[in-house]
Structures are given as C-alpha cells and as structure tokens.
Amino acid sequence: MIPIKKIWFLPLLFFVFSACIDKKQEQSVEVDTAEEVEKKKEEIPDIADSSFKDGMTGTVYHYYLKVRTALFNDDLATAKDASENIADSFDEDFPELKSLSEKMAKSEDIEQLRSHFSEFTNEVEPLFKQNLAEGTIYKQHCPMAFNNEGAFWFAEIEEIQNPYGGEKMPKCGSVKETIKPKK
C-alpha cells in the first residue's frame, strides 16, 4: 500500500514536469518588398489621412463623417448622436454651424436630418477648406437628392456612399471636387 503522503506528490510531480516541457511553436514572418507595400497602399483606401490646423475642425470633421455614414446606413439614432457631438464641438464663434448641428441632433425623422445635413454641409465647407492641413476631402454630389434639386456632401474616400439616398440610391452621385490643403 502506498502511503497517502506519496499520492499527492505524484500529481504535483506530473504538473511540474508538464509545465517545464518546452512547447516551442513555429513562427514565421513575411516581409513585403517595397513594391508590394506600395501596391497594398493603393488597394486600401486611407480613411484617416485628413488632418486639420485646429482640433475643433478635426473633431467636427470626424463626427461629420459619422453622420454621413449613419445616413448612408439609414441609422437615425447614430446620426443624431454624432450630430449632437458636432454641436458640442462648436464654441460661440460659430453660432450658425452650432445651430444647424443642433437641428440635426433634434431631427424627428431621417429625411428631416438629411435636409439639415445638406444645409450644414453647405455652411461648413469654408471651415473644412480653410483648415485642412493634410490629406484629401472629396466633395460629392447627388443630382437626384431632394426631388432632383441635388445635394452635396464631403467624404474621406472617392467611393460614393450617398447619405441622401440610403438603401434606395446608395451609389448615386459623383465626385465634384477634390479638396487638398492650401499651400
């Protein structure tokens, strides 16, 4: 018969030896050539390449893109939340932009928000153009928005994601201007 003191020792001994076994896993690292890196850069849109001369404009642009994406996805709640963040970003020096973004945040339905978003886009354009420090902004236009009156919006990529059409007309529109920093 094995004494009880020796029985508990066996599982402990097994645990210690199994923990000490070297379990090396094979690791491999692939290194891309400079040409492969450049090709990948061209294939992947750089959505974070814009920066601005001041933090306020950068914050407004960030939330503007969130509103645009939410409208493209027919997501009223997210568009309203991002609009509220835009309104909170403005100080007393921008009363009209603050008021328009507050209207967007208080919109009762998505079509009303889209209408306010169009107004906001027209008014915020000089702020984005004057304060762009790096990167590119694409000014895009849908001629069919608002019963063929048409409307503009800004995007970080050339691909059309129409905030005015949502699921009905997701690709309706074209790039009308490519905005680069003023030298």
C-alpha positions as CSV (number, residue, x, y, z in Angstrom):
1,M,0.0,0.0,0.0
2,I,1.3,3.5,-0.9
3,P,1.2,6.0,1.9
4,I,-1.2,9.0,1.4
5,K,1.7,11.5,1.6
6,K,3.2,10.0,-1.6
7,I,-0.1,10.0,-3.5
8,W,-0.5,13.8,-3.6
9,F,3.2,14.0,-4.6
10,L,2.6,12.2,-7.9
11,P,0.1,14.8,-9.4
12,L,2.3,17.6,-8.3
13,L,5.3,16.0,-9.9
14,F,3.4,15.5,-13.1
15,F,2.3,19.1,-13.1
16,V,5.8,20.4,-12.6
17,F,7.2,18.3,-15.4
18,S,4.5,19.1,-17.9
19,A,4.9,22.8,-17.2
20,C,8.6,22.6,-17.9
21,I,8.3,20.9,-21.3
22,D,9.4,23.4,-23.9
23,K,6.4,23.9,-26.2
24,K,8.0,25.9,-29.0
25,Q,5.6,26.9,-31.7
26,E,6.8,27.7,-35.2
27,Q,6.7,31.3,-36.0
28,S,7.2,32.8,-39.4
29,V,7.4,36.4,-40.5
30,E,6.7,37.6,-44.0
31,V,8.5,40.7,-45.2
32,D,6.9,42.5,-48.1
33,T,9.0,44.2,-50.7
34,A,8.7,48.0,-51.2
35,E,6.7,47.3,-54.4
36,E,4.3,45.1,-52.5
37,V,3.8,47.7,-49.8
38,E,3.1,50.4,-52.4
39,K,0.6,48.1,-54.2
40,K,-1.2,47.5,-50.9
41,K,-1.4,51.2,-50.2
42,E,-3.1,51.8,-53.5
43,E,-5.6,49.0,-52.9
44,I,-6.7,50.1,-49.4
45,P,-8.4,53.5,-49.1
46,D,-6.8,55.7,-46.5
47,I,-9.7,56.9,-44.4
48,A,-7.7,58.6,-41.8
49,D,-5.4,60.7,-44.0
50,S,-7.0,64.1,-43.3
51,S,-5.8,66.4,-40.5
52,F,-6.7,69.9,-39.7
53,K,-5.0,73.0,-38.4
54,D,-7.1,73.1,-35.3
55,G,-8.6,70.4,-33.1
56,M,-12.1,71.8,-33.3
57,T,-12.3,71.4,-37.1
58,G,-10.8,67.9,-36.9
59,T,-13.4,66.9,-34.3
60,V,-16.2,68.3,-36.4
61,Y,-15.0,66.5,-39.5
62,H,-14.7,63.2,-37.6
63,Y,-18.3,63.4,-36.4
64,Y,-19.5,64.8,-39.8
65,L,-18.2,61.6,-41.3
66,K,-20.1,59.6,-38.7
67,V,-23.3,61.4,-39.5
68,R,-22.7,60.8,-43.3
69,T,-22.1,57.1,-42.7
70,A,-25.1,56.8,-40.4
71,L,-27.3,58.5,-43.1
72,F,-25.9,56.2,-45.7
73,N,-26.9,53.2,-43.5
74,D,-30.3,54.7,-42.7
75,D,-29.4,54.8,-39.0
76,L,-31.2,57.8,-37.4
77,A,-30.1,57.2,-33.8
78,T,-26.4,57.1,-34.7
79,A,-26.7,60.2,-37.0
80,K,-28.5,62.1,-34.2
81,D,-25.8,61.2,-31.6
82,A,-23.0,62.2,-33.9
83,S,-24.8,65.5,-34.7
84,E,-25.0,66.2,-31.0
85,N,-21.2,65.7,-30.8
86,I,-20.8,68.1,-33.7
87,A,-22.9,70.7,-31.8
88,D,-20.9,70.2,-28.7
89,S,-17.7,70.8,-30.6
90,F,-18.5,74.4,-31.6
91,D,-17.9,77.4,-29.4
92,E,-19.6,80.8,-29.5
93,D,-17.5,81.8,-32.6
94,F,-19.6,79.5,-34.8
95,P,-23.3,80.2,-33.8
96,E,-24.8,79.2,-37.2
97,L,-22.9,75.9,-37.5
98,K,-23.8,75.1,-33.9
99,S,-27.5,75.9,-34.5
100,L,-27.6,73.7,-37.7
101,S,-25.9,70.8,-36.0
102,E,-28.4,71.1,-33.1
103,K,-31.2,71.0,-35.6
104,M,-29.7,67.8,-37.0
105,A,-29.5,66.3,-33.5
106,K,-33.1,67.2,-32.8
107,S,-34.5,65.8,-36.1
108,E,-37.5,63.6,-35.7
109,D,-37.0,61.5,-38.8
110,I,-34.2,60.6,-41.1
111,E,-35.4,62.8,-44.0
112,Q,-35.5,65.8,-41.8
113,L,-32.0,65.1,-40.6
114,R,-30.9,64.6,-44.2
115,S,-32.3,68.1,-45.1
116,H,-30.4,69.7,-42.2
117,F,-27.3,67.8,-43.1
118,S,-27.4,69.3,-46.6
119,E,-27.7,72.8,-45.1
120,F,-24.9,72.0,-42.7
121,T,-22.7,70.7,-45.5
122,N,-23.1,74.0,-47.4
123,E,-22.2,76.1,-44.4
124,V,-19.3,74.0,-43.1
125,E,-17.5,73.9,-46.4
126,P,-15.3,77.0,-45.8
127,L,-14.2,75.7,-42.4
128,F,-13.1,72.4,-43.8
129,K,-11.3,74.0,-46.8
130,Q,-9.5,76.7,-44.8
131,N,-8.3,74.4,-42.1
132,L,-7.3,71.3,-44.0
133,A,-3.6,70.7,-43.1
134,E,-3.0,67.2,-44.7
135,G,-4.9,64.7,-46.7
136,T,-7.8,64.9,-49.1
137,I,-11.5,65.6,-48.8
138,Y,-13.8,64.6,-51.6
139,K,-16.8,66.9,-52.3
140,Q,-19.5,64.7,-53.7
141,H,-22.9,65.4,-55.2
142,C,-26.2,63.5,-55.9
143,P,-28.3,65.2,-58.5
144,M,-31.4,63.3,-57.5
145,A,-31.5,64.2,-53.9
146,F,-34.5,66.2,-52.6
147,N,-36.7,65.6,-55.7
148,N,-33.9,66.3,-58.2
149,E,-32.7,69.5,-56.5
150,G,-29.4,67.8,-55.7
151,A,-27.2,68.0,-52.7
152,F,-23.5,67.9,-51.7
153,W,-21.6,66.0,-49.0
154,F,-18.0,65.5,-48.0
155,A,-16.2,62.2,-47.9
156,E,-12.9,60.8,-47.0
157,I,-12.8,58.3,-49.9
158,E,-13.7,58.7,-53.6
159,E,-16.2,55.8,-53.4
160,I,-19.8,57.1,-53.5
161,Q,-21.8,56.3,-50.3
162,N,-24.8,58.6,-50.8
163,P,-26.1,59.9,-47.4
164,Y,-29.3,61.2,-49.1
165,G,-30.4,58.0,-50.8
166,G,-29.6,55.4,-48.2
167,E,-30.7,52.0,-49.3
168,K,-32.7,53.5,-52.2
169,M,-29.8,55.1,-54.0
170,P,-26.5,54.1,-52.3
171,K,-24.2,54.8,-55.3
172,C,-26.0,57.8,-56.8
173,G,-23.6,60.6,-57.1
174,S,-20.1,61.7,-58.3
175,V,-17.0,63.5,-57.0
176,K,-17.3,67.2,-57.9
177,E,-14.2,68.5,-56.2
178,T,-11.0,67.1,-54.7
179,I,-10.0,69.3,-51.8
180,K,-6.3,69.5,-50.8
181,P,-4.6,71.7,-48.3
182,K,-3.8,75.2,-49.3
183,K,-0.1,75.8,-49.7
